[in-house]
Amino acid sequence: MGRGRVELKRIENKINRQVTFSKRRNGLLKKAYELSVLCDAEIALIIFSSRGKLYEFGSAGTSNTLERYKRCCYNAHDLTIANRDSQNWCQEVSKLKAKFESLQRSQRHLLGEDLGPLSVKELQQLERQLETALAQARQRKTQIMLDQMEELRKKERHLGDINKQLKSKLQEEGVSFSAIQGSWEGDISTALPNHGFTLHPHSSSMDAPILQIGYHPFVPPEAAAMPRNSNTTNHGENNFMHGWIL
C-alpha cells in the first residue's frame, strides 16, 4: 500500500513534530544542494527551529547571497520610487502648464485682448472684476495721498516750532544788545563830560559817527586880511594861529 496523504497542519505531538522537523529539514537541505549543483544556481537557505536554533545552507555563502539579494531588492525599490516620482512630476508639470495658460488668457482679457470667444456672462464678470480693481486702486491712491498730506503737516508744524524758537532767541539777543549799547553810551558820556567831545550819529547806520575836537569860529574876510603880529613871525616862539582858540 502507498503512503496516505498527510494533512498539512501542526503536529500536536511534540516528539512526532521534532522527528518530522529533522527529516524534512535534512531533505530540504539536500534538495537545495542538489539544485545548486545540477543547475549551477546560487542558493541560500535559512531555517530556524521552534526552539530558535539556526540551520543554513549557502552555495556561494549565505552572507554573499543575502548582500546580493539586498542590492537587487533595493535597486528595484529605488527604481520603483523613481518611476513614481517621475510620474508625479509629470502630472505636476501638466497642471502648472494648464494653470499658466489660464492665467495668460485672463491677463489678455483684462488688457482687452481676445474678447471674441467670451460670452455675455463672461464679459459681465470681466467688467465687474475691472470695476473692483479700479475701486481698490483709487482707494489705495487716496490713502497714499492722505498719508503724504499728514506727513507734510507734521513737517510744517515742526518747522513752525523751530521758527518760533529762532524768533524768540533773536528777540532775546536784540534786547541784550540794546542794553549793552546803552551802557556803552552812558559810560562814554560819564567819562568825557567837559572835553568838548561829542558824538554825532548819522541818519544812516552804515556811516561812522563824527568826532569834533575844539571849536572853529567864523572869521570874516577883513580879519583874515589883517597883517600878522610881529610876535607871530617866529613860529618857534609862539604857536598861536589866527582863527583858532585853544
Backbone torsions as a table, in degrees:
resi	resn	phi	psi	omega
1	MET	NA	143.8	178.0
2	GLY	-82.1	165.5	179.4
3	ARG	-72.2	145.1	178.3
4	GLY	-81.6	160.6	179.3
5	ARG	-71.9	127.6	-178.4
6	VAL	-84.2	130.8	178.4
7	GLU	-73.8	129.1	-178.3
8	LEU	-83.1	96.5	173.8
9	LYS	-157.8	165.7	-176.4
10	ARG	-63.5	131.4	178.3
11	ILE	-79.3	123.1	-176.4
12	GLU	-75.7	-34.0	-179.2
13	ASN	-72.6	125.2	-175.3
14	LYS	-65.7	-41.3	-177.8
15	ILE	-68.2	-47.3	179.5
16	ASN	-62.2	-37.1	179.0
17	ARG	-64.2	-38.7	179.6
18	GLN	-70.0	-39.7	178.7
19	VAL	-64.7	-45.6	179.6
20	THR	-62.5	-39.8	178.9
21	PHE	-61.5	-43.6	-178.1
22	SER	-65.1	-44.2	-178.6
23	LYS	-65.3	-49.6	-175.6
24	ARG	-71.6	-31.1	175.8
25	ARG	-63.9	-47.5	179.2
26	ASN	-63.0	-37.9	179.3
27	GLY	-67.3	-38.4	179.8
28	LEU	-67.4	-40.7	178.0
29	LEU	-65.4	-38.7	178.5
30	LYS	-64.8	-43.4	179.7
31	LYS	-64.6	-37.4	178.5
32	ALA	-65.7	-41.2	178.3
33	TYR	-64.7	-45.6	179.7
34	GLU	-61.4	-41.1	-179.5
35	LEU	-64.8	-39.7	179.7
36	SER	-67.6	-35.3	-179.3
37	VAL	-77.6	-46.6	-176.1
38	LEU	-68.9	-40.4	-173.2
39	CYS	-106.2	2.7	-178.2
40	ASP	51.6	49.1	-178.8
41	ALA	-105.5	148.8	176.7
42	GLU	-91.6	113.0	-173.2
43	ILE	-123.3	138.3	173.7
44	ALA	-131.7	127.5	-177.1
45	LEU	-126.5	128.2	-179.1
46	ILE	-126.1	129.2	-178.9
47	ILE	-132.3	132.2	171.9
48	PHE	-116.2	127.9	178.6
49	SER	-77.4	175.5	178.6
50	SER	-66.5	-21.5	177.2
51	ARG	-90.5	-0.8	178.2
52	GLY	91.4	12.3	-179.4
53	LYS	-83.3	138.9	-174.0
54	LEU	-97.3	134.9	172.2
55	TYR	-131.6	129.4	-176.8
56	GLU	-141.5	157.8	174.6
57	PHE	-146.2	133.3	177.6
58	GLY	-141.0	119.3	-179.3
59	SER	-66.9	-33.5	177.1
60	ALA	-116.3	17.8	-176.1
61	GLY	96.5	126.0	-175.7
62	THR	-62.1	-41.8	-178.5
63	SER	-64.0	-43.3	179.5
64	ASN	-63.7	-41.5	179.9
65	THR	-65.7	-38.0	178.6
66	LEU	-67.1	-39.2	177.1
67	GLU	-63.1	-41.1	177.0
68	ARG	-64.3	-38.6	178.5
69	TYR	-64.1	-41.5	179.8
70	LYS	-63.8	-44.4	-180.0
71	ARG	-61.2	-43.0	-179.9
72	CYS	-64.9	-42.9	-177.8
73	CYS	-68.1	-44.1	-178.3
74	TYR	-67.5	-39.0	178.1
75	ASN	-63.4	-41.8	178.2
76	ALA	-65.7	-39.5	179.0
77	HIS	-65.8	-43.2	178.5
78	ASP	-64.0	-39.9	178.8
79	LEU	-63.5	-39.4	178.2
80	THR	-64.2	-42.4	179.0
81	ILE	-64.8	-41.0	179.5
82	ALA	-63.5	-42.2	178.4
83	ASN	-64.1	-40.5	179.2
84	ARG	-64.8	-43.0	178.4
85	ASP	-64.1	-39.5	178.9
86	SER	-62.4	-42.5	177.5
87	GLN	-63.9	-40.9	178.6
88	ASN	-63.7	-41.3	179.2
89	TRP	-65.8	-38.0	178.0
90	CYS	-63.1	-42.0	177.7
91	GLN	-64.7	-40.8	179.4
92	GLU	-64.7	-40.0	178.3
93	VAL	-63.9	-40.3	179.1
94	SER	-64.1	-41.1	178.7
95	LYS	-64.8	-44.6	-179.4
96	LEU	-65.5	-36.3	178.2
97	LYS	-64.9	-43.0	178.3
98	ALA	-64.8	-39.6	178.6
99	LYS	-66.1	-38.7	178.5
100	PHE	-63.5	-43.5	178.1
101	GLU	-63.5	-38.4	178.2
102	SER	-65.1	-40.8	178.2
103	LEU	-66.4	-36.6	177.0
104	GLN	-64.2	-41.6	177.1
105	ARG	-63.0	-42.4	178.7
106	SER	-62.9	-39.2	178.8
107	GLN	-64.6	-42.4	178.1
108	ARG	-63.6	-37.7	178.8
109	HIS	-66.3	-39.7	178.6
110	LEU	-66.9	-27.1	177.1
111	LEU	-86.0	1.3	178.9
112	GLY	83.5	22.1	-179.0
113	GLU	-111.3	153.3	177.4
114	ASP	53.8	46.8	179.4
115	LEU	-89.5	-4.8	-177.4
116	GLY	-61.7	-47.6	-177.7
117	PRO	-70.9	-11.1	-176.2
118	LEU	-76.0	145.9	177.1
119	SER	-88.3	177.0	180.0
120	VAL	-63.8	-40.3	-179.7
121	LYS	-64.6	-42.4	178.7
122	GLU	-66.4	-36.5	176.9
123	LEU	-66.2	-38.9	176.7
124	GLN	-64.4	-41.9	177.5
125	GLN	-63.0	-40.6	177.1
126	LEU	-63.7	-38.7	178.4
127	GLU	-64.1	-42.3	177.4
128	ARG	-63.5	-39.7	178.3
129	GLN	-62.5	-43.3	179.5
130	LEU	-64.8	-40.7	178.8
131	GLU	-64.4	-42.1	177.9
132	THR	-62.7	-44.4	179.0
133	ALA	-63.5	-40.0	179.2
134	LEU	-64.7	-41.8	178.8
135	ALA	-63.2	-42.0	179.0
136	GLN	-66.1	-38.7	178.6
137	ALA	-64.9	-42.0	178.8
138	ARG	-65.4	-40.7	179.3
139	GLN	-63.0	-41.8	179.0
140	ARG	-65.7	-40.1	178.9
141	LYS	-63.2	-43.0	178.8
142	THR	-62.3	-41.6	179.5
143	GLN	-63.7	-40.8	179.3
144	ILE	-64.7	-42.2	179.2
145	MET	-64.9	-39.4	177.4
146	LEU	-64.2	-40.3	177.8
147	ASP	-63.3	-41.9	178.3
148	GLN	-64.6	-40.3	178.0
149	MET	-63.9	-40.6	178.3
150	GLU	-64.4	-38.8	178.4
151	GLU	-65.8	-39.6	177.9
152	LEU	-66.2	-37.5	177.0
153	ARG	-62.7	-41.7	178.8
154	LYS	-61.9	-42.5	178.4
155	LYS	-64.1	-38.5	179.2
156	GLU	-63.5	-45.6	178.7
157	ARG	-62.4	-40.0	179.7
158	HIS	-63.8	-45.0	178.7
159	LEU	-66.1	-35.3	175.8
160	GLY	-62.5	-41.5	177.2
161	ASP	-63.1	-42.0	178.8
162	ILE	-63.4	-39.5	179.1
163	ASN	-63.4	-42.9	177.8
164	LYS	-61.7	-43.4	179.5
165	GLN	-62.0	-44.4	178.9
166	LEU	-64.6	-38.6	180.0
167	LYS	-64.2	-45.5	178.8
168	SER	-64.3	-36.0	178.8
169	LYS	-66.5	-41.3	177.5
170	LEU	-64.2	-40.3	177.7
171	GLN	-62.0	-44.1	178.5
172	GLU	-61.8	-42.9	179.3
173	GLU	-66.9	-34.6	177.2
174	GLY	-65.5	-41.3	178.6
175	VAL	-64.1	-43.5	-179.4
176	SER	-66.9	-36.5	178.2
177	PHE	-66.7	-40.3	177.8
178	SER	-62.7	-40.9	178.9
179	ALA	-64.3	-40.1	179.5
180	ILE	-67.0	-41.0	178.9
181	GLN	-63.7	-41.2	177.1
182	GLY	-62.9	-39.1	179.0
183	SER	-66.6	-36.4	176.9
184	TRP	-63.7	-45.7	-179.4
185	GLU	-62.1	-40.0	177.7
186	GLY	-63.7	-38.6	179.6
187	ASP	-66.1	-39.6	-179.1
188	ILE	-66.9	-45.2	179.9
189	SER	-65.6	-29.8	178.1
190	THR	-76.0	-37.6	-176.2
191	ALA	-75.8	-28.4	-177.9
192	LEU	-123.2	73.0	-176.6
193	PRO	-82.3	-33.2	-170.6
194	ASN	-129.3	29.1	-177.8
195	HIS	-105.5	5.4	176.3
196	GLY	76.0	11.9	178.1
197	PHE	-89.8	122.8	179.0
198	THR	-129.8	140.5	177.5
199	LEU	-97.9	124.8	179.2
200	HIS	-110.0	96.9	-179.9
201	PRO	-68.3	140.0	178.8
202	HIS	-91.3	156.2	-179.5
203	SER	-63.7	-29.7	-179.4
204	SER	-91.5	137.4	-179.1
205	SER	-74.7	-14.4	-177.3
206	MET	-84.3	-21.0	-178.5
207	ASP	-87.3	147.6	179.9
208	ALA	-81.9	151.9	177.8
209	PRO	-66.1	151.3	-178.1
210	ILE	-95.3	127.4	178.9
211	LEU	-103.7	116.5	-179.5
212	GLN	-105.8	126.4	-178.5
213	ILE	-112.9	127.9	178.2
214	GLY	77.9	-162.5	-175.7
215	TYR	-141.3	131.5	-179.3
216	HIS	-117.6	98.6	-176.6
217	PRO	-78.0	167.7	178.3
218	PHE	-78.4	127.7	-178.2
219	VAL	-110.6	119.8	179.3
220	PRO	-69.4	157.6	-179.4
221	PRO	-62.4	-32.2	179.9
222	GLU	-63.6	-41.8	179.6
223	ALA	-68.0	-34.0	179.6
224	ALA	-68.4	-29.2	-177.8
225	ALA	-82.8	-10.5	-179.8
226	MET	-65.8	146.7	179.2
227	PRO	-70.5	150.7	-178.2
228	ARG	-77.1	157.2	177.4
229	ASN	-70.1	141.4	179.7
230	SER	-61.3	-22.0	179.9
231	ASN	-72.4	-17.3	-175.9
232	THR	-100.6	4.9	179.5
233	THR	-66.4	-35.3	178.9
234	ASN	-94.5	107.1	-177.6
235	HIS	-73.2	-16.4	178.2
236	GLY	-73.3	-26.1	-178.4
237	GLU	-89.2	-35.3	-177.9
238	ASN	-135.2	125.6	-179.2
239	ASN	-96.3	15.3	-177.9
240	PHE	-77.5	131.3	177.5
241	MET	-118.7	137.8	-177.1
242	HIS	-67.4	137.7	-179.9
243	GLY	93.5	-0.8	178.4
244	TRP	-119.9	141.1	176.9
245	ILE	-118.2	122.4	179.2
246	LEU	-91.2	NA	NA
